[in-house]
Amino acid sequence: MKNTTSGLLLVNLASLFISSSGILGKLIDLPPVVTSFFRSILGVLFLSLLILTIKGSMNFTWRRDQKSFIISGILLALHWSTYFYALQISNVSIAIISLFTYPIITTLIEPLFFQTRVEKINLLTSMLVLVGIVILVPEFSLRNDYTLGIVVGLLSALLYALRNLVSKKLVTTYSGDQTLVIQLFFAAILLSPSLFIYSYEIDLETIALLLVLGLITTAFGHTLFLMALRHLTTSSASVLASLQPVYAILLAVILIGEQLQMNVILGGILILLAVIIQNLWPKFKAK
């Protein structure tokens, strides 16, 4: 019970921090892959300082799982790049709701990783998510930026689910901060060519936003989320992070005056309802 309570607290605190990525991604005027690179490299620096401050050493052996770290780092880089692109071509509400289909995607593909069965309730929640996405789509044409934003957001959700499942195996051996700093290192390597491919300008405001993105959203938020995986299943941690889109949308409405359309509200409610049902189902089934 104590471990479960700790996991719940960590997931909710992580959700608060991670949800700020929506508004920050919208405000940072850089190519998505460049933003993702700076997020990764700043995350490595901040996390390394955090580990050195708390533990006094960066010495830990990870060579045995080097392949898993590289794969998860690549998945993380692609997830962030697609997410920031979805934010740029649509808005925070569309991008975050599309991304938040990842808990349902996780429950559907997790049996492939851990040899468990897909429960019927997962099929029901998946149908709710599908209906929510259909309502969310303004028109079925990729020429519409919002529709394209949803498609890219769903791709980002799949990449995020895969990264979390690979990380689930890693955090049984390594701590959350150790796991993330190595993943960020490989993500930064993958994204580094973007610095020379794209043209961009960085001013003081952009630097400040990148620092917040690297420290609060990335270093603190994702470390706490990975730490929670020690005490919860990947599916449970994903489902319990259901406050993320709520926080992100509220920040967007308050800080940049984003307007919520009725189809976004209805589609978002259905997707969140699916997440809530999936969260409550294990307790109901136990009773």
C-alpha positions as CSV (number, residue, x, y, z in Angstrom):
1,M,0.0,0.0,0.0
2,K,2.8,2.4,0.9
3,N,4.5,1.8,-2.5
4,T,1.2,2.3,-4.3
5,T,0.6,5.6,-2.5
6,S,4.1,6.8,-3.3
7,G,3.5,5.9,-7.0
8,L,0.2,7.8,-7.0
9,L,1.9,10.9,-5.6
10,L,4.8,10.8,-8.0
11,V,2.5,10.3,-11.0
12,N,0.3,13.3,-10.1
13,L,3.3,15.6,-9.4
14,A,4.9,14.4,-12.7
15,S,1.6,15.2,-14.5
16,L,1.7,18.8,-13.2
17,F,5.2,19.3,-14.5
18,I,4.9,17.4,-17.8
19,S,1.6,19.2,-18.7
20,S,3.6,22.5,-19.1
21,S,5.1,21.1,-22.3
22,G,2.0,22.1,-24.2
23,I,2.1,25.8,-23.5
24,L,5.9,25.9,-23.8
25,G,6.0,24.0,-27.1
26,K,3.4,26.5,-28.4
27,L,5.4,29.5,-27.3
28,I,8.9,28.4,-28.4
29,D,9.4,29.6,-31.9
30,L,11.8,27.0,-33.2
31,P,11.7,24.0,-35.5
32,P,10.3,21.0,-33.5
33,V,13.4,18.9,-33.8
34,V,15.6,21.8,-32.7
35,T,13.3,22.4,-29.7
36,S,13.6,18.7,-28.9
37,F,17.4,18.8,-29.1
38,F,17.6,21.7,-26.7
39,R,15.1,19.9,-24.4
40,S,17.2,16.8,-24.5
41,I,20.6,18.4,-24.0
42,L,19.4,20.7,-21.2
43,G,17.7,17.7,-19.6
44,V,21.0,15.8,-19.6
45,L,22.8,18.7,-18.0
46,F,20.1,19.4,-15.3
47,L,19.7,15.7,-14.5
48,S,23.4,15.1,-14.2
49,L,23.7,18.0,-11.8
50,L,20.8,16.6,-9.9
51,I,22.3,13.1,-9.6
52,L,25.7,14.5,-8.6
53,T,24.1,16.7,-5.9
54,I,22.0,14.0,-4.4
55,K,24.1,10.9,-4.9
56,G,27.6,12.5,-5.3
57,S,28.5,10.3,-8.2
58,M,27.5,9.5,-11.8
59,N,29.0,6.1,-11.7
60,F,26.5,3.4,-12.8
61,T,26.9,0.5,-15.2
62,W,24.4,0.5,-18.1
63,R,26.3,-1.2,-20.9
64,R,24.4,-4.4,-20.5
65,D,21.2,-2.7,-21.5
66,Q,22.8,-0.3,-24.1
67,K,20.5,-1.5,-26.9
68,S,17.3,-0.8,-24.8
69,F,18.6,2.6,-23.9
70,I,19.4,3.5,-27.5
71,I,16.0,2.4,-28.7
72,S,14.1,4.2,-25.9
73,G,16.2,7.3,-26.6
74,I,15.3,7.3,-30.2
75,L,11.6,6.8,-29.4
76,L,11.8,9.7,-27.0
77,A,13.4,12.0,-29.6
78,L,10.8,11.1,-32.2
79,H,7.9,11.4,-29.7
80,W,8.9,14.9,-28.7
81,S,9.6,16.0,-32.3
82,T,6.1,14.9,-33.5
83,Y,4.4,16.3,-30.4
84,F,6.0,19.8,-30.9
85,Y,5.1,19.6,-34.6
86,A,1.5,18.8,-33.7
87,L,1.5,21.8,-31.3
88,Q,2.7,24.1,-34.1
89,I,0.3,23.1,-36.8
90,S,-2.8,22.9,-34.5
91,N,-3.2,24.1,-30.9
92,V,-2.5,22.9,-27.4
93,S,-6.0,21.3,-26.9
94,I,-5.8,19.3,-30.1
95,A,-2.2,18.2,-29.6
96,I,-2.5,17.2,-25.9
97,I,-5.8,15.3,-26.3
98,S,-4.4,13.4,-29.3
99,L,-1.3,12.6,-27.4
100,F,-3.3,11.5,-24.4
101,T,-4.6,8.4,-26.3
102,Y,-1.3,6.8,-25.3
103,P,-2.7,5.2,-22.1
104,I,-5.2,3.3,-24.3
105,I,-2.5,2.5,-26.8
106,T,-0.3,1.3,-24.0
107,T,-2.9,-1.2,-22.7
108,L,-3.4,-2.6,-26.2
109,I,0.2,-3.2,-27.0
110,E,1.5,-4.0,-23.5
111,P,0.6,-7.7,-23.8
112,L,3.0,-8.0,-26.7
113,F,5.8,-6.9,-24.3
114,F,4.9,-8.8,-21.1
115,Q,2.9,-11.8,-22.4
116,T,-0.4,-10.8,-20.7
117,R,-3.9,-10.9,-22.1
118,V,-5.9,-8.0,-23.6
119,E,-8.9,-7.5,-21.4
120,K,-12.3,-6.8,-22.9
121,I,-12.6,-3.5,-21.0
122,N,-9.6,-2.3,-23.0
123,L,-11.5,-2.9,-26.2
124,L,-14.4,-0.8,-24.8
125,T,-12.2,2.1,-23.8
126,S,-10.5,1.9,-27.2
127,M,-13.9,2.3,-28.9
128,L,-14.6,5.3,-26.7
129,V,-11.3,6.8,-27.7
130,L,-12.0,6.2,-31.4
131,V,-15.4,7.9,-31.2
132,G,-13.7,10.8,-29.3
133,I,-11.1,11.2,-32.1
134,V,-13.8,11.1,-34.8
135,I,-15.6,13.9,-33.0
136,L,-12.3,15.8,-32.5
137,V,-11.5,15.7,-36.3
138,P,-12.9,18.9,-38.0
139,E,-12.8,17.3,-41.4
140,F,-11.3,14.1,-42.8
141,S,-8.6,15.8,-44.9
142,L,-4.9,16.2,-44.1
143,R,-5.0,19.6,-45.8
144,N,-6.8,20.7,-42.6
145,D,-4.1,21.7,-40.1
146,Y,-6.2,20.5,-37.1
147,T,-6.8,17.1,-38.7
148,L,-3.1,16.8,-39.5
149,G,-2.3,17.8,-35.9
150,I,-4.5,14.9,-34.6
151,V,-2.8,12.4,-36.9
152,V,0.7,13.6,-35.8
153,G,-0.5,13.7,-32.2
154,L,-1.6,10.0,-32.4
155,L,1.8,9.1,-33.9
156,S,3.4,10.8,-31.0
157,A,1.2,8.9,-28.6
158,L,2.3,5.6,-30.1
159,L,5.9,6.5,-29.8
160,Y,5.4,7.6,-26.2
161,A,3.7,4.3,-25.3
162,L,6.5,2.3,-26.9
163,R,9.1,4.4,-25.0
164,N,7.3,3.8,-21.7
165,L,7.1,0.1,-22.3
166,V,10.8,-0.2,-23.0
167,S,11.5,2.0,-20.0
168,K,9.4,-0.3,-17.8
169,K,12.1,-3.0,-18.2
170,L,14.9,-0.6,-17.5
171,V,13.6,1.0,-14.3
172,T,13.6,-2.4,-12.6
173,T,17.4,-2.2,-12.7
174,Y,18.1,1.5,-12.8
175,S,16.6,4.5,-11.0
176,G,14.3,6.9,-12.9
177,D,16.8,9.7,-13.1
178,Q,19.6,7.3,-14.4
179,T,17.3,5.9,-17.0
180,L,16.2,9.2,-18.2
181,V,19.6,10.9,-18.4
182,I,20.9,8.1,-20.6
183,Q,17.8,8.2,-22.8
184,L,18.2,12.0,-23.2
185,F,21.8,11.5,-24.1
186,F,21.0,9.3,-27.0
187,A,18.0,11.5,-28.0
188,A,20.3,14.5,-28.1
189,I,22.8,12.6,-30.3
190,L,20.0,11.7,-32.7
191,L,18.7,15.2,-32.9
192,S,22.0,17.1,-33.0
193,P,22.2,17.3,-36.9
194,S,19.0,19.5,-36.8
195,L,21.2,22.4,-35.5
196,F,22.9,22.6,-38.9
197,I,19.9,21.6,-41.1
198,Y,17.4,24.3,-40.1
199,S,17.7,28.1,-39.9
200,Y,16.4,29.7,-36.7
201,E,17.0,32.5,-34.3
202,I,17.2,32.3,-30.5
203,D,16.4,35.4,-28.3
204,L,16.4,35.8,-24.5
205,E,12.7,34.8,-24.2
206,T,13.3,31.6,-26.1
207,I,16.3,30.8,-23.9
208,A,14.2,31.3,-20.8
209,L,11.4,29.1,-22.1
210,L,13.9,26.4,-23.1
211,L,15.4,26.4,-19.6
212,V,12.0,25.9,-18.0
213,L,11.3,23.1,-20.6
214,G,14.6,21.4,-19.8
215,L,14.5,21.7,-16.0
216,I,10.9,21.6,-14.8
217,T,9.1,19.8,-17.6
218,T,11.8,17.4,-18.6
219,A,14.3,16.8,-15.7
220,F,11.8,16.9,-12.9
221,G,8.6,15.8,-14.6
222,H,9.9,12.7,-16.5
223,T,12.1,11.6,-13.7
224,L,9.2,11.5,-11.3
225,F,7.1,9.6,-13.9
226,L,9.8,7.0,-14.4
227,M,10.2,6.6,-10.6
228,A,6.5,6.0,-10.4
229,L,6.9,3.0,-12.8
230,R,8.7,1.2,-9.9
231,H,5.5,1.1,-7.9
232,L,2.8,0.9,-10.6
233,T,2.3,-1.0,-13.8
234,T,2.9,1.0,-17.0
235,S,-0.8,1.0,-17.8
236,S,-1.7,2.3,-14.3
237,A,0.9,5.0,-14.4
238,S,-0.3,6.1,-17.8
239,V,-4.0,6.1,-16.7
240,L,-3.3,7.9,-13.5
241,A,-1.6,10.7,-15.4
242,S,-5.1,11.8,-16.6
243,L,-4.7,15.3,-15.2
244,Q,-2.1,16.2,-17.8
245,P,-4.5,17.3,-20.6
246,V,-6.6,19.1,-18.0
247,Y,-3.6,21.1,-16.7
248,A,-2.3,21.7,-20.2
249,I,-5.6,23.0,-21.6
250,L,-6.2,25.2,-18.6
251,L,-2.7,26.7,-19.0
252,A,-3.4,27.4,-22.7
253,V,-6.7,29.0,-22.0
254,I,-5.3,31.2,-19.1
255,L,-1.9,32.2,-20.6
256,I,-2.5,32.5,-24.3
257,G,-6.3,32.8,-24.4
258,E,-6.8,29.6,-26.5
259,Q,-10.5,29.1,-27.4
260,L,-12.1,25.7,-26.9
261,Q,-14.5,24.5,-29.7
262,M,-17.4,22.3,-28.8
263,N,-16.1,19.3,-30.8
264,V,-12.8,19.5,-28.9
265,I,-14.6,19.5,-25.5
266,L,-16.9,16.6,-26.4
267,G,-14.0,14.5,-28.0
268,G,-11.8,15.3,-25.0
269,I,-14.5,14.3,-22.5
270,L,-14.9,10.9,-24.3
271,I,-11.2,10.2,-24.3
272,L,-10.8,11.2,-20.6
273,L,-13.9,9.1,-19.8
274,A,-12.2,6.1,-21.4
275,V,-9.1,6.8,-19.2
276,I,-11.2,7.1,-16.1
277,I,-13.1,3.8,-16.8
278,Q,-9.8,2.0,-17.3
279,N,-8.5,3.4,-14.0
280,L,-11.6,2.4,-12.0
281,W,-12.1,-1.0,-13.7
282,P,-9.4,-3.0,-11.7
283,K,-10.9,-1.8,-8.4
284,F,-14.4,-2.7,-9.5
285,K,-13.3,-6.1,-10.8
286,A,-11.6,-6.8,-7.5
287,K,-14.7,-6.1,-5.6
